[in-house]
Amino acid sequence: MELICEYDLMRLKRYAPVQKGIHFLTQSALHAYCFQALNYFNYAFKTDATNLSQDELNRLSAFYQNHGIKNFMVLSSLHEPGLLEAGFKAKTSFVKQVLPSLSVMDKLGNTLFEKVDTSNIALFTKTYLDSFEAGPKDLVEVTTNFSQLLEQPNLELFLMKDQEKYVGVVVLFVKDTKALLAGGAVLPEYRGNNYHKEGIKFRINYLLSRNAPSSIETWTYANSQSNKNMTACGFIAKETFHLYASS
């Protein structure tokens, strides 16, 4: 699965601070996002090439504690020995992948892609959460926030459908002339059927059929099946970011 809450998208703050339950910390190069209803949205990172200081870690811990979050993650372009000493666990890294050759790709099958609007945003939210195995605490609250994504002009959401069954989701984000495959996942019971690859190729072809972007990139977990699928579709690794989780 690709990451809808990846580093570049977080920096763009496509989730508005006024949305219910979502909170931001922005202090110089230090950034943190908090959403109590969705555990994996609790990320922190720095926008400069320096290690996290003890003072910054204290500020992050206080920020999350103030919002009732016990565990959070730190994303870093550097190794963070200080976080390991503080009891954080090193998790699977994120890889930023780019597509060097922008050309139309052959589809693998007959999967359909249904554009998401107000009529099916609730179905998209549930399918998204089940596909990412996110386990929401409050489905209504997450749906409320996801509904506001429909107001973002640069973001497009799709349900993946095979005949009458919904099998997963894909997300596409375009900023200026740069495109991001911003989230894609398949329901557990339908994995292993090339749906994820079809989602990759659909979005590439969709982009190229419109105003072709200057670049297409994505973020995946290192050595994951999604990472391998991206590689099979022509993406190459550009940067690696390390992920640390509090315990």
Salt bridges, closest charged atoms under 4 A:
GLU2 OE2 - HIS196 NE2 2.67
GLU2 OE1 - ARG203 NH1 2.73
ASP8 OD1 - ARG11 NH1 3.68
ASP8 OD2 - LYS96 NZ 3.58
ASP48 OD1 - LYS46 NZ 3.75
ASP55 OD2 - ARG59 NH2 3.00
GLU56 OE1 - LYS46 NZ 3.02
ASP130 OD2 - LYS126 NZ 2.70
GLU133 OE2 - ARG191 NH1 2.88
GLU156 OE1 - LYS115 NZ 3.09
GLU156 OE2 - ARG210 NH1 2.53
GLU217 OE1 - LYS96 NZ 3.57
GLU239 OE2 - LYS96 NZ 3.60
